[in-house]
Amino acid sequence: MTARRVAWLLVAGALVIAFAIWLSSLRHLARATLAGDSVLPGLERGVNSVTQVSLRRGDETHTTLARQGGEWLVTERGWPADRGKVRKLLLDLGALNVVEEKTRLPANYAQLGVEDVSSPKASGTRVEVHSPGSGWALIVGRPSSAKSGYVRLADKPQSLLAAPLLSVDADPKSWLARSIIDIAPERVREIEEHPAQGPAFTASRAKAEQNDFTVSPLPKGRELSGPGAADALAAVLSSLNLDDVSKAPAGAAAAARAVVRTFDGLEITVSGRKDGTRSLVSLAAQSPAGSGAADAQQLNARLAGWEFQVPDYKYAAIFVTLDELLKPLPEPAKKSAPPAKAGPPAKP
């Protein structure tokens, strides 16, 4: 081997080593640059222009949140969405930054929950965000800690650990605005009860300052369990929240009814029924007299035609039976056993 050939080999070896070092430095530089980068570039500046967010899981659970004017709507229910919750999701998506790269191998996606949601067994949630001229799609996987979780851009192989941790429940019920109605107890003058079982009755008071409600009619020989036995009825429409909502079905018969009347003339009729394990109510307002007309019109505009699933305990508090307010009946006296008959005299 000539000296020239040896020199060429040395030069070629040096070039290969230099090229490898250069590639290695690029990889390290790319990783250093990637950490802290936005996962969804452009969204943070465009949060206020987003018009729709959709969330979908592999089991076909899905929610579409659509902006209508200044409001957000859960389209699967047709009911307003919780604006604060939607706003937080958009801000968290816009602020989502890379912590570090994770696997690029599809075989390992399931460990992080970032596999494609076309599979029914997929554990992640696909989130799509749309605004005029822009769109983003992200698969949100398992949490890593209280502050970060695994994600993958839907059209990219690279999975990521990113922060903040996202809350992306695809169940429409989790995005509903919960409040149905909120009538302060001090406004309530009278509650007329027509329970599913037992007689109808009315609990009323003459003045708002009166603490205890008078109940009538009382069954003969019966009395209330205490002076304030019916006082809790004033709060039946205080902070009434829904678990779910749907359009009221035609022809559904109410099993119970309660009419709440306020001192300012507002009258709200609550109709209730059971459907399996669900407790359902619908509401209608009117104002025969007084200053409650504006409230009645506003309530009907929002609540008419809807049926609300409410917690079982709240349903039971709205439709109280008269017997629940009365002292228990005394237990019947036990009959004393008849004296034992004397047997025949013993034979001598």
C-alpha positions in Angstrom: 0.0 0.0 0.0 1.4 3.3 -1.1 1.8 6.4 1.2 -0.8 8.3 -1.0 -3.4 5.5 -0.5 -2.8 5.5 3.2 -3.2 9.3 3.3 -6.5 9.0 1.4 -7.8 6.4 3.8 -6.9 8.6 6.8 -8.7 11.6 5.2 -11.8 9.5 4.4 -11.9 8.1 8.0 -11.6 11.6 9.4 -14.5 12.8 7.2 -16.7 9.9 8.3 -16.0 10.6 12.0 -16.6 14.4 11.5 -19.9 13.6 9.7 -21.0 11.3 12.5 -20.2 14.0 15.1 -22.1 16.6 13.1 -25.2 14.4 12.9 -25.1 13.7 16.6 -24.9 17.4 17.4 -27.9 18.0 15.2 -29.9 15.4 17.0 -29.0 16.8 20.4 -29.7 20.4 19.1 -33.1 19.3 17.7 -34.1 17.7 21.1 -33.0 20.8 23.0 -35.0 23.0 20.6 -38.1 20.8 20.8 -38.5 20.9 24.6 -40.7 23.9 25.4 -42.1 24.2 21.8 -45.8 24.5 21.3 -47.6 21.2 20.4 -50.3 23.1 18.4 -48.5 26.1 16.9 -50.8 29.0 16.2 -53.6 28.0 18.5 -52.6 30.1 21.5 -53.0 33.2 19.4 -56.2 32.0 17.8 -58.2 30.7 20.8 -60.9 33.4 20.4 -61.5 32.5 16.8 -62.2 28.8 17.4 -65.6 27.8 16.2 -65.8 24.1 17.0 -64.1 21.5 19.2 -64.8 17.8 18.8 -63.8 14.9 21.1 -64.0 11.3 20.2 -63.0 7.9 21.7 -62.6 4.5 20.1 -65.9 3.3 21.7 -67.8 6.0 19.7 -68.4 8.2 22.7 -68.2 11.7 21.2 -69.0 15.4 21.9 -69.1 18.3 19.6 -68.8 21.8 21.1 -69.9 24.5 18.7 -69.7 28.3 19.2 -73.0 30.1 18.4 -72.5 33.8 18.8 -71.1 34.4 22.3 -72.3 31.0 23.6 -71.1 27.4 23.3 -73.5 24.5 22.6 -73.2 20.8 23.2 -74.6 19.7 19.9 -75.4 16.2 20.9 -77.9 17.6 23.5 -78.7 21.0 22.0 -78.1 22.5 25.4 -75.6 25.2 26.3 -72.1 24.1 27.3 -70.2 25.2 30.4 -68.4 28.2 29.0 -65.7 28.2 31.7 -64.9 24.5 31.0 -64.7 25.0 27.3 -62.6 28.1 27.7 -60.1 26.2 30.0 -59.8 23.4 27.5 -58.9 25.9 24.7 -56.4 27.8 26.8 -54.8 24.5 27.9 -54.6 23.3 24.3 -53.1 26.7 23.2 -50.5 26.5 26.1 -49.6 22.9 25.5 -45.8 22.6 25.4 -43.5 19.7 24.7 -41.7 18.3 27.7 -39.8 15.6 25.8 -40.1 13.2 22.9 -41.4 9.7 23.4 -41.9 6.7 21.2 -42.3 6.9 17.4 -43.2 3.2 17.1 -46.9 2.4 16.6 -46.5 -0.9 18.4 -45.8 1.1 21.6 -48.5 3.8 21.3 -51.0 1.8 23.4 -48.7 2.0 26.4 -49.1 5.8 26.3 -52.7 5.8 25.2 -52.0 7.6 21.9 -53.0 5.0 19.4 -55.5 5.9 16.7 -59.1 6.0 18.0 -60.4 4.0 15.0 -59.8 1.0 17.2 -62.6 0.3 19.8 -59.9 -0.7 22.3 -58.1 2.6 22.0 -57.8 4.3 25.4 -57.1 7.9 24.2 -59.3 10.7 23.0 -59.0 12.4 19.6 -59.4 16.2 19.9 -60.1 18.3 16.8 -60.1 22.1 17.0 -61.4 24.2 14.1 -61.3 27.9 13.4 -61.6 29.8 10.0 -58.7 28.7 7.9 -57.0 26.6 10.5 -57.4 23.2 12.2 -55.6 21.0 14.7 -55.9 17.3 15.6 -54.4 15.7 18.6 -54.7 12.4 20.3 -54.6 12.8 24.1 -53.4 9.7 26.0 -52.7 8.7 29.5 -51.6 11.2 32.2 -47.9 11.0 33.3 -48.4 13.1 36.5 -50.7 15.7 37.9 -49.2 18.3 35.5 -48.4 16.4 32.3 -49.6 13.7 30.0 -48.9 11.9 26.7 -50.1 13.2 23.4 -49.5 12.7 19.7 -50.4 14.9 16.7 -52.9 12.8 14.8 -50.9 12.9 11.5 -47.4 12.5 13.0 -45.6 9.4 14.3 -43.8 11.1 17.2 -45.5 10.9 20.6 -44.8 13.5 23.2 -44.9 14.1 26.9 -46.5 17.5 27.2 -47.8 20.0 29.8 -50.3 21.1 31.1 -52.4 17.9 31.7 -55.5 18.1 29.6 -59.1 17.2 30.7 -60.8 15.8 27.6 -63.9 13.7 28.6 -65.7 12.8 25.4 -69.1 12.2 27.2 -71.5 15.1 26.3 -72.9 15.1 29.8 -69.6 16.3 31.2 -69.7 19.5 29.1 -73.3 20.7 29.9 -74.0 23.9 31.7 -75.5 22.5 34.9 -77.8 25.2 36.3 -81.5 24.8 35.7 -83.0 27.3 38.1 -82.1 29.0 41.3 -85.0 30.4 43.4 -83.8 31.7 46.8 -85.7 30.1 49.7 -86.6 33.6 51.1 -88.6 34.3 47.9 -90.9 31.3 48.4 -94.4 31.9 49.8 -96.1 28.6 49.1 -95.5 25.1 47.8 -98.4 23.0 46.6 -97.5 19.3 46.5 -99.2 16.6 44.4 -97.0 13.5 45.2 -97.1 10.3 43.3 -98.5 8.6 46.4 -100.6 10.0 49.2 -102.8 13.1 49.4 -102.0 16.6 48.1 -101.2 19.3 50.5 -99.9 22.9 50.7 -97.2 24.5 52.8 -97.4 28.2 53.0 -96.4 31.3 55.1 -97.8 34.8 55.2 -94.5 36.7 55.3 -91.0 36.2 54.2 -89.9 36.8 57.8 -92.0 33.9 59.0 -89.6 31.0 59.7 -92.1 28.1 59.8 -94.5 27.0 57.1 -98.1 26.0 57.8 -99.2 22.7 56.3 -102.8 22.0 55.3 -104.9 20.0 55.3 -103.6 17.7 58.0 -105.2 14.3 58.5 -107.5 14.0 61.4 -105.5 13.2 64.6 -102.1 13.8 63.0 -99.6 16.6 63.5 -96.3 17.8 62.1 -93.1 16.2 63.3 -92.1 19.7 64.4 -92.8 23.4 63.8 -90.2 23.5 61.0 -91.1 20.2 59.4 -92.0 21.8 56.0 -89.3 24.6 56.0 -87.0 22.6 53.7 -89.6 22.8 50.9 -88.6 26.5 50.4 -85.3 25.4 49.0 -86.5 22.8 46.4 -85.7 25.1 43.5 -82.5 26.6 45.1 -79.5 25.7 43.0 -81.3 23.0 41.0 -78.7 21.5 38.7 -79.0 18.8 36.0 -77.1 15.6 35.4 -78.3 15.3 31.8 -80.9 16.9 29.5 -83.0 16.0 26.5 -86.0 17.3 24.6 -89.2 16.5 26.5 -91.0 13.4 24.9 -94.5 13.9 23.7 -97.2 12.3 25.8 -94.9 11.5 28.8 -97.2 11.5 31.9 -96.0 13.1 35.1 -96.2 11.0 38.2 -95.8 13.9 40.6 -96.2 17.7 40.5 -95.1 20.6 42.7 -96.1 24.2 42.3 -93.8 26.8 43.9 -95.2 30.3 44.3 -93.1 33.4 45.3 -94.0 36.6 47.1 -93.5 38.6 43.9 -96.0 36.6 41.9 -93.9 34.0 40.1 -95.3 30.5 39.8 -93.3 27.6 38.8 -94.8 24.1 38.1 -92.4 21.2 38.4 -93.5 17.9 36.9 -91.7 14.7 37.7 -91.5 11.1 36.6 -89.2 8.1 36.9 -87.7 6.4 33.8 -85.9 3.3 35.1 -83.2 4.6 37.4 -83.4 8.2 36.1 -85.2 11.0 37.9 -86.7 13.4 35.4 -88.3 16.8 35.8 -89.7 19.5 33.5 -90.6 23.1 34.5 -93.1 25.7 33.4 -93.4 29.3 34.7 -96.2 31.8 34.8 -97.0 35.0 36.6 -100.8 35.5 37.2 -100.0 38.7 39.0 -97.2 40.7 40.4 -93.7 41.6 39.2 -92.7 38.0 38.3 -93.8 38.3 34.7 -90.3 39.1 33.4 -88.9 36.1 35.3 -91.6 33.8 34.0 -91.0 34.9 30.4 -87.2 34.4 30.7 -87.5 31.0 32.4 -89.9 29.7 29.8 -87.7 30.8 26.9 -84.8 28.8 28.4 -86.6 25.8 29.9 -89.8 25.1 27.9 -89.7 21.8 26.0 -86.8 20.3 28.0 -86.7 17.4 30.4 -83.9 17.3 33.0 -82.3 14.4 34.7 -81.6 15.5 38.3 -80.0 13.7 41.3 -82.3 11.3 43.0 -81.9 13.1 46.4 -83.1 16.4 44.8 -86.1 14.7 43.1 -87.1 13.2 46.5 -86.8 16.7 48.1 -89.0 18.3 45.5 -91.8 15.7 45.6 -92.3 15.2 49.3 -95.2 13.2 50.7 -97.3 14.5 53.5 -96.5 11.4 55.6 -92.8 12.5 55.6 -93.7 15.7 57.5 -95.9 14.1 60.2 -95.1 12.5 63.4 -95.1 8.7 63.1 -98.3 7.0 64.2 -98.0 5.2 67.6 -97.4 1.6 67.3 -100.6 -0.4 68.1 -100.6 -1.9 71.7 -99.6 -5.5 71.8 -102.4 -7.8 72.9 -101.6 -9.6 76.1 -101.6 -13.3 75.9 -104.7 -15.0 77.5 -104.1 -16.7 80.9 -103.2 -20.3 80.6 -106.1 -22.7 81.4 -105.8 -24.8 84.4 -105.4 -28.5 83.7 -107.5 -31.3 85.2 -106.7 -32.1 88.9 -104.1 -34.7 89.4 -105.5 -38.2 90.2 -104.7 -39.5 93.7 
